[in-house]
Amino acid sequence: MGTFKIEGGHQLKGSIQPQGAKNEALQILCAVLLTPELVTIHNIPDIVDVNKLINLLKKLGVKIEHISNGTYTFKADEVNLKYLESDEFKVDGRGLRGSIMIVGPMLARFGKGYIPKPGGDKIGRRRLDTHFEGLINLGAKFRYNKEEQFYGVEAERLKGAYMLLEEASVTGTANIVMAAVLAEGRTTIYNAACEPYLQQLCKMLNNMGAQISGVGSNMLIIDGVQKLTGTHHTMLPDMIEIGSWIGLAAMTKSELTITNVSWDDLGIIPNVFRKLGITVERRGDDIHIPAHTDGYEIQSFIDGSILTIADAPWPGFTPDLLSIILVVATQARGSVLIHQKMFESRLFFVDKLIDMGAKIILCDPHRATVIGHDFKSTLKAMTMTSPDIRAGVSLLIAALSAKGTSTIQNIEQIDRGYERIDERLRAIGAKIERIDA
């Protein structure tokens, strides 16, 4: 188990470019299964979760070539269906959450899709009902082996249908869309997720010959086609990493430029950080954060009541950045209520911040009130363990702002979502060392 050793309290300076989007990559990589033709994908992040999925696709028989940094080609012309029912797949598929999205394309193209209960972050219940209810609406037969926690769907031919999703699940919408593009007739998905990464998936599929309209809205209309062709696709920068660097700059009073951020796909993210008093400047397609030497002050609502920042489906604020917002608030002037609505265990890392000296009241599993220090007292260094990807990076930001030397254990969680984070932070002046066990 690896560890980061971090000497905090140093100002950083320079520019940093965000990696390709993790959450987009997991969808896009599964979509290569929809065609036997060559698919080229650019800006793929070199992170644990994505590499696990690439390895799973290889074992499934997809021919994969690493062309250059971040660029791969995929050709799924000889898919090994027997692997889906092997003991090896039951182990591999549990290794990451994104494996669930192979089910839709496999069902659409080969008439069957199987998956063990997938793993991922320990941040509370993450139901699969939306995925399978959508596929059943398209005509699939569902089966579940409770002892092995192994799911399966099968169909000779999928048929388009109207469906109203119970929740605007991003991965659920992606799975249903990938199944529907090869179904017979028209599929209408209402209450569909509309995140930029889901939009990217739809644009890629349309470039492959799919007929999807309503992209970017919560109603997708899909007219099924007989087959899809190969394509080229470039992934967006990772908005969660962009938000992480904004928070890092504020907490360390550093001047940073985040380059090539695809501003138009960031939604309300810059404005939410501005509500914490952070200056977020647009310079072309870059974000510039000046050094906040005098700190930053949390806004109130217009009636004077305490600011609440809550997550919501897109175009609301992404839940993946609430951990970052919470950490940044610990050194702000003023108070804020953080309301994590979508995952009931995601705020449990705050006990580590409290041990570092942060003033946080955990109201319940979903809400925390943060009373900012205004940098009048710094967080203190300590040894801690990363519980999940986003909490791990939040603790890393806290450690970089703290006085003294901290250690973060279980950094494999951070590596799941952030590419060479220690190297990239050192390039802008961070004192961080990776210690392999």
LOLO-551824 format. One record per residue (C-alpha): x, y, z. Coordinates in steps of 0.5 Angstrom, whole numbers, padded with zeros to 4 digits, always signed. Each point is the difference from the previous one (the first is absolute). Example, Ala and Ser with C-alpha at 12.3 -4.5 7.8 and 13.67 -1.06 7.14 Angstrom:
<nodes>
+0025-0009+0016;+0002+0007-0002;
</nodes>
This chain:
<nodes>
+0000+0000+0000;+0003+0007-0002;+0001+0006+0004;+0001+0007-0002;+0004+0004+0005;-0002+0008-0001;+0004+0006+0003;-0006+0005+0000;+0000+0008+0001;+0004+0001-0007;-0003+0005-0005;-0001-0003-0007;+0001+0003-0007;+0000-0001-0007;-0005-0004-0005;-0003-0007+0000;-0004-0003-0005;-0006-0005+0002;+0000-0007-0002;-0005-0003-0005;-0007-0001+0004;+0000-0006+0004;-0008-0001+0000;+0000+0001-0008;+0005-0005-0001;-0004-0005+0004;-0006+0001-0005;+0004+0001-0006;+0004-0006+0000;-0006-0005+0001;-0003+0003-0006;+0006-0003-0004;-0004-0007+0001;-0005+0003-0005;+0003-0001-0006;+0005-0005-0004;+0004+0006-0003;+0006+0004+0003;-0001+0006+0005;+0005+0005+0002;+0000+0003+0006;+0004+0006+0002;+0001+0003+0007;-0001-0006+0004;+0003+0001+0007;+0005-0005+0003;-0003-0002+0007;-0002-0006+0003;-0007-0001-0001;+0000+0002-0008;+0006-0005+0000;-0004-0005+0003;-0005+0001-0005;+0004-0001-0006;+0003-0006+0003;-0007-0003+0001;-0001+0002-0008;+0006-0004-0002;-0002-0006+0004;-0007+0001-0004;+0004-0001-0006;+0000+0007-0002;+0007+0002-0004;+0003+0006+0003;+0006+0004-0002;+0003+0006+0004;+0002+0005-0006;+0003+0005+0005;-0001+0004+0006;-0008+0000+0001;-0001-0003-0006;-0003-0007-0002;-0003-0004-0005;-0005-0006+0001;-0003-0005-0004;-0006-0005+0002;+0000-0004-0006;+0001-0007+0004;-0003+0001+0007;+0001-0006+0004;-0007-0001+0003;+0002-0006+0004;+0004+0005+0005;-0006+0003+0002;-0002-0007+0004;+0007-0001+0002;+0002+0000+0008;+0005+0005-0002;-0005+0005-0003;-0004-0001+0007;+0007+0003+0003;+0002+0005-0005;-0007+0003-0001;-0001+0001+0008;+0007+0004+0000;-0004+0007-0003;-0006+0003+0000;+0000+0002-0008;+0000-0007-0002;-0008+0000+0001;+0000+0004-0007;+0003-0006-0004;-0007-0003+0001;-0004+0005-0005;+0004-0001-0006;+0001-0008+0001;-0007-0001+0001;-0001+0005-0006;+0005-0003-0005;+0000-0008+0003;-0006-0001+0003;+0002-0001+0007;+0004+0004+0005;+0002-0002+0007;+0004+0003+0006;+0002-0001+0007;-0002+0005+0005;+0005+0005-0001;+0004+0004+0005;+0003+0007+0000;-0001+0005+0006;-0002-0002+0007;-0005+0006+0000;-0007-0003+0001;-0005-0004-0004;+0001+0001-0007;-0006-0004-0003;+0000-0003-0007;-0008+0000-0001;+0000+0005-0005;+0005-0003-0004;-0004-0007-0001;-0007+0003+0001;+0002+0004-0007;+0003-0006-0003;-0007-0004+0002;-0004+0005-0003;+0004-0001-0007;-0002-0007+0000;+0006-0004+0004;-0002-0005+0005;+0004+0001+0007;+0003-0006+0004;+0004+0001+0007;+0004-0005+0004;-0001+0002+0007;+0006-0004+0002;+0005+0002-0005;-0003+0007+0000;+0000-0001-0008;-0005+0004-0004;-0002-0002-0007;-0004+0003-0006;-0002-0004-0006;-0004+0002-0007;+0000-0003-0007;-0002+0007-0002;-0001+0007+0004;-0006+0004-0002;-0001+0007+0001;-0004+0003+0006;-0002+0006+0004;+0003+0000+0007;+0000+0005+0005;+0006-0001+0005;-0001+0000+0007;+0006+0004+0001;+0005+0004-0005;+0005-0006+0001;+0006+0002-0004;+0003-0007-0001;-0007-0003-0001;-0002+0005-0005;+0007-0002-0004;-0002-0007+0001;-0007+0001-0003;+0002+0005-0006;+0006-0005-0002;-0006-0006+0000;-0005+0004-0004;+0005+0003-0005;-0001-0008-0003;-0007-0001+0002;-0006-0001-0005;-0004+0007-0001;+0000+0006+0005;+0002+0001+0007;-0002+0006+0004;+0004+0001+0007;-0003+0005+0004;+0003+0002+0007;+0007-0002-0004;+0006+0003+0003;+0003+0006-0004;+0007+0001+0003;+0006+0002-0005;+0003-0007+0000;-0007-0003-0002;+0000+0005-0006;+0006-0002-0002;-0002-0007+0000;-0006+0001-0004;+0004+0005-0005;+0005-0006-0001;-0005-0005-0001;-0004+0005-0006;+0007+0000-0003;+0000-0007+0000;-0007+0000-0004;-0005+0000+0006;-0006+0004+0000;+0000+0004+0006;-0004+0007+0001;-0001+0004+0006;+0007-0001+0002;+0002+0005+0006;-0008+0000+0003;-0003-0005+0004;-0004-0003-0005;+0004-0004-0005;-0004-0003-0006;+0004-0006-0004;-0002-0003-0006;+0004-0007-0001;+0004-0002-0005;+0003-0006-0003;+0007+0001+0001;+0005+0005+0002;+0007+0002-0003;+0007+0002+0003;+0002+0007+0002;+0005+0004+0003;-0002+0004+0007;+0004+0005+0004;-0002+0000+0008;-0002+0006+0004;+0005+0002+0005;-0002-0002+0007;-0005+0005+0004;+0001-0003+0006;+0008+0000+0000;-0001+0008-0002;-0004+0001+0006;+0005-0003+0004;+0005+0004-0003;-0004+0006+0002;-0001-0002+0007;+0008-0001+0001;+0001+0007-0003;-0004+0003+0005;+0002-0004+0006;+0007+0001-0001;+0000+0007-0002;+0003-0002-0007;+0000+0003-0006;-0002-0005-0005;-0002+0000-0008;-0005-0006-0002;+0001-0001-0007;-0005-0003-0005;-0006-0001+0004;-0005+0000-0005;-0004+0006+0004;-0006-0001-0004;-0001-0007+0003;+0001+0002+0007;-0007+0002+0002;-0001+0004+0007;+0007-0003+0002;+0004+0007+0000;-0006+0003+0003;-0001-0004+0006;+0008+0001+0002;-0002+0008-0001;-0005-0001+0005;+0006-0002+0005;+0003+0006-0002;+0005-0003-0005;+0002+0004-0006;-0001-0004-0006;+0003+0004-0006;-0002-0002-0007;+0006+0001-0005;-0001-0003-0007;-0002-0008+0002;+0005+0001+0006;-0002+0001+0008;+0004+0005+0003;+0000+0000+0008;+0004+0005+0003;+0003+0000+0007;-0005+0001+0005;+0005+0003+0005;-0006+0003+0004;-0004-0006+0000;-0007-0001-0003;-0007+0002+0003;-0006-0005-0001;-0006+0004-0002;-0007+0000+0003;-0007-0001-0003;-0003+0006-0002;-0004+0000+0006;+0006-0001+0004;-0001-0007+0002;+0006-0005+0000;+0002-0002-0007;-0002-0008-0001;+0004-0003-0006;-0003-0007-0002;+0001-0005-0006;-0005-0001-0005;-0001-0004-0007;+0003+0005-0005;+0000+0005-0002;+0000+0001+0008;+0006-0001+0004;+0004-0006-0001;+0000-0005+0007;+0008-0001-0002;+0002+0007+0002;-0004+0000+0007;+0006-0003+0003;+0005+0006-0003;-0005+0005+0002;-0001-0002+0007;+0008+0000+0001;+0001+0007-0003;-0006+0003+0004;+0004-0002+0007;+0005+0006-0002;-0005+0005-0002;-0003+0006+0003;-0007-0002+0002;-0004-0007+0001;-0004-0004-0005;-0004-0006+0000;+0002-0006-0005;-0006-0005-0002;+0002-0006-0003;-0007-0003-0002;+0003-0006-0005;+0004-0004+0004;-0001-0001+0008;+0008-0002+0001;+0003+0005-0003;+0001+0005+0005;+0003-0005+0005;+0007+0003-0001;-0001+0006+0004;+0002-0003+0006;+0007+0000-0003;-0001+0008-0001;-0002+0001+0007;+0006-0004+0003;+0004+0005-0005;-0003+0006+0004;-0006+0002-0005;-0006+0002+0003;-0006-0004-0003;-0006-0003+0003;-0003-0006-0003;-0007+0001+0000;-0002-0007-0002;+0003-0005-0006;-0002+0005-0005;+0001+0007+0003;+0006+0004+0003;+0001+0007+0002;+0007+0003-0001;+0002+0006+0004;+0006+0003-0003;+0007+0002+0003;+0001+0005-0005;+0008-0002+0001;+0000+0003+0007;+0002-0007+0002;+0003-0006-0005;-0002-0007+0000;+0005-0004+0003;+0004-0006-0003;-0002-0007+0001;-0001-0007-0002;-0006-0002-0004;-0003-0005-0005;-0003+0001-0006;-0007-0003+0000;-0002+0001-0007;+0002+0004-0006;-0003+0007+0001;+0001+0000+0007;+0007-0002-0001;+0002+0006-0004;-0004+0004+0005;+0005-0002+0006;+0006+0001-0005;-0002+0007-0001;-0001+0001+0008;+0007-0003+0001;+0003+0005-0005;-0003+0006+0003;+0002-0003+0007;+0006+0002+0004;+0004-0006+0001;+0001-0007-0003;-0006-0004-0002;+0000-0007-0002;-0006-0003-0004;-0001-0008-0001;-0004-0004-0004;+0002+0005-0006;-0002-0005-0005;-0007+0003+0001;+0003+0006-0003;+0003-0003-0006;-0007-0003-0002;-0002+0007-0002;+0007+0005-0001;+0005-0001-0005;+0007+0000+0003;-0002+0005+0005;+0006+0000+0004;+0005+0002-0006;-0005+0005-0002;-0001+0004+0007;+0008+0000+0000;+0000+0003-0006;-0003+0006+0003;+0004+0000+0006;-0004-0005+0005;+0004-0004+0005;-0003-0007-0001;+0004-0006+0000;-0003-0007-0002;+0002-0006+0004;-0001-0007-0002;-0002-0005+0005;
</nodes>
